Amino acid sequence: MKTFETRGPVDAARNYVVKRTAELADFIARVKQGRYIVIFAPRQTGKTTFFRWALDALEAEGITYFPIQLDFEAYKNLNASVFYGELYQDIREQIGKIFQKRGHVPSEALYQYLQGSQVIDHLSMLRFFTELENLLKPQRLVMIIDEFDGIPKSAVSDFLYSLRRIYLSGVDARCPYSLGIVGVKSITQLNYDRSISPFNIQDEFALPNFTLEQVQELLGQYTEGVGQPFAPEVIKTLHTQTAGQPFLVNRFAQILTEELNIPKTECIDITHFSEAHTRLLRERNVNIQHLITNIRRNPRFETLLMGIVSRDRGIDFNLDNEFISDLATYGILTEGTDGMCEVVNPIYQYRIMKAFQPLINGLEHEYFPEDAETDFLDYLAPNGQIRLQSLLDNFQNFIARAGYRILQVPETPKEFVGQYLLFAYLDQFVRLVNGRMYLEVQTGRGRIDLLILHNSQKYIVETKIWEGERSYTTGKKQLAAYMQLEGATEGYYVVFNHRKNSTSRIETEVIADLTIQSYVIPVVQERPSQVL
């Protein structure tokens, strides 16, 4: 039986796959035009699988093209001369494999040339490719280089200049005729001496995340093979939460079809999805480990990421900024339709907040007043409904009681301490009552929408930072629109005001027959010793 794959390249004979027919046709068309194509995308987006399929497609063209695949992953710590020697050996081995696969033998001239040649630098590489083109005629060499980031620093500039020289020599004498460079870092990021790019002839190729239709195609293959359907709401929500990121889509599908032990006679519904979602938000897997490792590379990433999701004005998606460029390279940021930065998907946004949230904020014992015999369980009604308004009333009182001490929460940017505290407060409550909480929005800027699920009820809490009365009013309308989309009748709007003269505010308002409870919570407090 086929499975969903998350551990490496997928095989259509063993795995459910998104065929990417349109993308493959586009890529093959560029190869036939002799383009030198680059694709730099985050890990675990399906690059290696895609290019293996591309090579297979070229093989199916007959003997017009001679496609080989190289991998630079093991080259990183080599010096330049050893790199070129290993590169030559790999090319020779790949050529031999293609002839063997086709059931052919190379000509005597080609065999002797491959046995007697030597490549020790970029100049001897140029001579090698010139003669190889003559010996392979009429076939055209197509070369795919995977894990290009592994090229040694000492070799990258001369190597790219040589490829550029080959490309400019003209399509009739070009060897490689077409080239595919695959990696995570871009050419400019690999250009370590920061000089003008030596590879300005590249043809950029985008391998996007799965569309909703492609996710439907993928899960539909499972249903066709096993007979177990997915509720349409599950497929749509899965795509929303992952934004089609290939690893996350397949990991979701693994949990739903292999790990939750749902009887195959049952439809996979939103309750099952919620359970899988909770597991994915809490587990450690290689994709999430990459995410957490990357966002911790630079302390400035936290302020940048939280600013993107917390402020209406947003941050321009400017790839000339090294921090934005790095986070985009890691697959964490993308450009929104308005040209501003967005976190790629709600799952990443949730894990980012959890990663930056202090394990202990030092104020947990003050969530409830000392003279009150209350705890979190008092906010769960006998009928199983959450008394969310009372729960948020208590949070606002807690912030007032804590005063300036919220600014002393360790390892937390002061600008976002209110949102961190609310996230931790609600997370502790939801886990105690066996509910679930996650981010449930297309990951736009300026707002963090928390969706709490408990006892088949949805509760929506939107948080943001105060940016003026107009922004405050607009936020209510955004929340109302989102509530309509989710079929919720009550929403909660929590705005943290960091300005010196801010005042506390609680308002109840009905917008389009929807009730919105709003809180403006001051978080900038002066120490008593600073008050005159």
N, C-alpha and C positions, 0 to 999 in steps of 0.2 A: 504494500500500500504506500502511496506517495505521502510525503510529509512536508511541512513548512520548514525551511532551512534558515538558520541564523549563524551558522558557524563557518561559512565560507562560500565559494562559488556554488551556484545552484545548477542542478542537472535536471533537464526536463523529463528524463526517464525516471527519476527518483523523487523529484520535488514538484510542488505546485509553483508555477512561475508566472510572472508578468512578462509577456513576450516582447514588449517594447517594439512592435513592428514598425511604427512610424519613425522612431528614433534610429533604428537599424537601417532603414531605407535611406534616411538622411545621411548617415555616416558613410554608407557604401557609395552613395552618389559622390561624396567629397573625395573618397579614395580614388574613384575612377577619374576624377579631375586632377589627380596628382597633388592634392593638398597635403600640407604638413599640419596636422591637427593636434590640438592640445585640449586635454580635459583635466582640470584640477578641481576635485570635489572631496568632501569629507569622507573619512573611512566608513565602510559599511553602507554605502549607497548603491552597490551593485556594479561598480566600474569594471572589476575583473571579469565578472560573468558576462557583462555586455560585450567586452572586447573579444572574449573567447567566441561568443556567438558571431561577432563580426568576422573573425578569422574563418569560422566554419562557412559563413555565407560566401566569402571570397573563394574558398576551396570549391564550393559548389559551382563557381563560374567556369570551371575547367582549368586549363593550364595557362590562362592569360596572366594570372597573378600568382606570385610565389610568396605567400604570407608566413612570416615567422613572428614569434612572440619572445621577448626578452624580459628579464626581471632584474632590476638594479638594487633590490632590497639588501643584498649581502655585500654590496660594494662600498658602503659608506666609509669604512676606516682604511681603505686601500690608498696607496699613493698613486699618482697619475699613471706611471708606467705599468704598474701591476694591473690597474683598472683596464687599460687598453688591451693588455694581454689576455685578461679574463674575458673581456668583451669579445675579442676575436674567437676564443675557444667556444663561447656560448653561441655565436653566430654560426660557426662551423658545425656544431652539434645540431642546431636547429635546422640547418639546411639538410643535413643527413637524415633527420627524422621526417622531413617533408617528402624527400625522395622515397624513403622506406614506406611511408604511409600511402603513397601513390602507387607503390609497386614498381617504381622506376629506378634506374641507376643514373648517377651523374655522368656526364661525358668524361672521357679520360683527361681532357684538358682542365676541366673544372676540378676533377679529383686531385690532379697533381698540383693545381694552384692552391687548393685548400690545405694540402699537406705541406706545401713548401713556403707558404707566406708567413709573414710576421707583422704584427701590429704593436707598436710600442708607444705611439703618440698620435696626436690628431692629424699630423701630416701623412704618416704612413696609413692611417685609417682612410684618408681621402684617396690615396693611391689604390688601396684595397678595394674600395667601393667602385672606383672607375673601371678596374679590370673585371670585377664581379659582374658589372652591368653587361659587359661584352660577352662573358661566358654564360650568362643566364638567358640571353636573348633567345626567342622573342618574349620570354616571360619577364614580368615586372616585379621587382622586389617590393613587398609591402612589409614594413617593420613596425610592430607595436612594442613600446617600451613601458612595462608596468613598474610601479613603485619608483618612478623617476627621481623622487626625492633622495634616494639612496646614492646618487652620483656623488663621488668625492668632491669636496670643495675645490681642491686643486685642479680638477679636470673640467668643471662645469662650463667655464667661459670659453675655453678653446674648443670643447666639444660642440657647443651650440653655434659658435662661429663657423665651424666646419660644416655643420648641417645647413646653415644658412647659405654657405658657398655652394653646396651641392644643389640646393633648391634653386638658386639663381642661375645655375648652369643651363637651365632650359629643360622642358618636360621630356624631350626626346632622349636626352642622355642622362637623365636623373636616376641615381641609385643611392639610397632607396627612392623608388618612384613616388611612394606615399609613405607618410610616417605618422604614427599615433603616439603621443607622449601622455602618459597617465600618471597622476600623482595627487598629493594633497596640497603641497605648496605651489604657488604660481611661479612662472619664470622670473618675475621681478623679485619674489621673495628668495629665490635660489641664487640671484645675482649678488653674491656676497660682497663684491667690491663696490656696489651701489653705482656702477657706471651705467651708461646707456645700454638698454637691453640688447644683447647680441642675437636675439631671436625675434626680430620684429616682422617676421614673415608668417607668424603662426595664425592658424585658423581656429578660433575658439569654438568649442563644442560643449553644449550644456546637456547634462544628463539629469533631468529634474526628478523630484520625488514623484511617487505614484499619484495619479489623479484619482478622484472618487470612482470613475469608471474602471480604472485599472485595479483598484481594490475590489470592486464588485467582480471583476473578471477573475481575480486570484481566488477569492472565497467561493465563487461560483464553481470553480474546478473541484473544490473539496465537496461541495454539495452534490455535484454531478456524480462524483466517484463514490461517495459514502451514503448519500441520501439525506443527510442532516442539514436542514436549512438554517440560515441566519436571518433574524428579523431585520427588516430594512433599517429600522432605527439603530440597530447595532452597527451595521456597516457604515452608516453615515456618521455616527458618533466616533467610531474607531478612526475614520479618516480625519475627522475634526481634531481629535486628541493627538494624533501622530503627524498631521499635515502630510501624510503619505510617505514619511521617512521609511525606507524599505526594511531596515532592521526592526524598527518598532512595530510595523505592520505585521511582519512575520512572527515576531515574538508574541504579540497579542494573539495571533491565530494559533500558535503553539499552545499557549495556556488554555485557550477556549476549547481546542479540539483534542488535546492530549493530556492535560494536567488536572483539569477540574472534574474529570470523570462524569461528564454530563451524558446521560443515556442517549445513544444515537437516534432513538425514536423521538427525542424532544427537540423542539426548535431552540436554537441558542438565542436567548432574549436579553433584554437590557439588564435584568438582575444578574445573569451570568456575566455580562460585560462588566458590570460594576465590580464584581468579585475579581475578575481578571485584572481590571484596571488598578484596583487596590494592591494586588500582588505586584504588578509592574512598577507602581510608584514606590514600593518598599524594597524590591529585590535589588541585588547587585548583579549586573551583567556587564559584558565587555563594552557595550555601547555607552551605558551610563558611567562606567568607570572612566572611559575616554572623556566624557563630558566633564565630570568632576575634576579630573586631572587638568584639563585644559583651562577651566575657569579659575583654577587656583594658581596658574602660572604667573599672574601679575595681580597685585593687590588693587590696581585701578580698575580691573574688570568688574568688581562688585559694584562700585559706584556707577560705572557706565551702564551695567545691565539693569540695576534697580532704577536708575534714572529713566531708562527707556520705557519701563513698564509702569512707572509711577507718575510721570509728568505729561500733561496734555501737549505741551509744546514739542515734545519729542526731541530726537537727535538725528541730524541729517546722516543718511547712509553714505558716508564719505570714505571710500576705500583708500584714499591717500592718508587717512589717519591710521597709524599702525595698530592701534588697539581695536578699532572697528575691523580692519583688514584681518587681523589675527583671529578674531571671534567669528568672522565670516568663513575663514579658512577651516576652522574647527567645526563648522556646520551648526553654529549656535545662533548667529545673526543672519538675517536676510533683509532685503529691501522691500518695504511695503509699497502698496499702490500709490501712496503719497510721497514716495521718495525718502521716507524716514525709516530708521532702524526698527526691526521687529525681532523678537525671539522666535525661533523657527516653529516651535509647537508648544502647546500647553504642558505636555509632559516634561519637556526640558525646563520650562519656566518653573514648574512646581519643584523639580529636583534642584534647580539653582537656588530657590528660596530655602529649601531644606538644608542645602549645603552651607549656605551663609548664615543660617539661623543659629545663634549660640545654643549649645547643648543645654546649658543652664543659664538663665538670664539673671538669676539672683533675686527675682521678685515673685517667684511662683507662690511663696507662702503668703503673699499679700493679695492674691486674687479675690479673697473674701474678707470682709471686715472682721476684726478680732472679736467684737461683741455680738456677731451674728452666727447663729448655729446653722450655717448653710454650706453646701458644697455643690459641685457640678450636677449631681443627681437631682437636686431640687429644681433644675431647669428642664426636667423631662416630665411632662404631664402624665397622669395615670393612663390616658388613652394612647400613649406612645408619641404624642406630638412634642416637638421641641418648643419651649417658650423662648424663642430667639430674641424677641424684643427685651425681655427681662435679662437675658444673658448678656446682651449688648449694653443695656443700662448699667449692669454691674461692671462691664469692662470700662465704660466711660468713668465710673466712680473709682475704679481701680487706678486708672491713669492719674486722676486728680489726687488720690491718696499718695501715690508714689512720688508725685511731684518731680523735682529736678533729678531724682535718682534714676529715672528712665534714661537719662543722658549718660549714665555710668555703666550701662549694659556693656560688657566687654566685647571687643572685636566687632563692633557694630557701627556703621556710619550713622551719625546722629540724624541725618536727613530721613532715614528709613526706619528708625527704631520703632515708631508707632506701628507700622505695618508688620514688622517682625513680631512684635509683642502680640498683636491681634491674631496673626497666623498661628503662633505657638499656643495662645489661649484657646482658640477654636479647635485646633488640632487635638489638644489634650482632652477637651470635652467630647469631641466626636468619637475618638478612640474609646473613651470610657463607656459611652452609651452604645458601642458597636455600630456606629454609623460610618459613613464614608465622606471624605471631602476631597475635592480636586478642582483644578482650574478648568473652566468650561466656557472658554471664549476662543474665537480666532484671536491669535496673540497680537492684538494691536497695542498701541502705546497709550499711556496715560491712565490705565485702569487695571486692577487685578480683581477679577470676578471669581469668587469662591462659590462653588456649588456643593451644598451639604445634602446628602441623601440619608434618610432614616425612615424606616417603616413606610416605604413607598411614597414618602413626601419629599418634595424638593424645596430647599431654602437657599436663596441667593443673597450673597453679601458682596457688594462692590466696594473696593477701597481705592483711594487715591490721595494725592497731596493737594492741599489748598493752593489754587492759583488765581483766586479772584472770584467775585460773585458770578460773573458770566460763565466761567468754567464750571462752577458749582451747580448752576441751573442746568447747563448742558448735560452734565453728568447724570442728573435725574432722568432726563429724556432718554439718554442712552440706556440707562438701567431699565426703564419702562419698555423700550423696544426689545431688549434682551429677554425680559420677563414674558412678553407676548410670544416670543420665539420658543421659550421653554414651557409655556403653558402654566406659569406660576402667577399667583394673584397677589403675593406679598413679596416685597424686596427691601433690602436694607442697604443703606448707603452711608459709608463711614469715611469721612474726610479728615485728614490730620493737618492741622494748621500750625506751622512752625513760626509764625510771625509774633513779634514781641507783644503786641497788644491784642492778640486773638482772644476771643471769648467762647465759652462752651455754648453749644446750640443743639436742641433736639426738636425736630419738626416731623409732623405727619402730613402727608399730602397725597391726594388722589389724582393720578394722571392716567387718562384713557381707561378709567374704571379699575386701575391698578393702585394698590396702596403701597406707598413708599415711606419708610421710616428713615429719616436722615439724622446723622450725628456729625457735628463739627467738634473735633476734640483737639484742644490746644496741647502741644507737646513741648513747646519751648518754655522752660521754667527756670527761674533764677534761683541760685542757692540763697538760703535765708541771710547769709552774711553779706550778700551783694545787694540786698534790698535796703533802701534808705529808710 
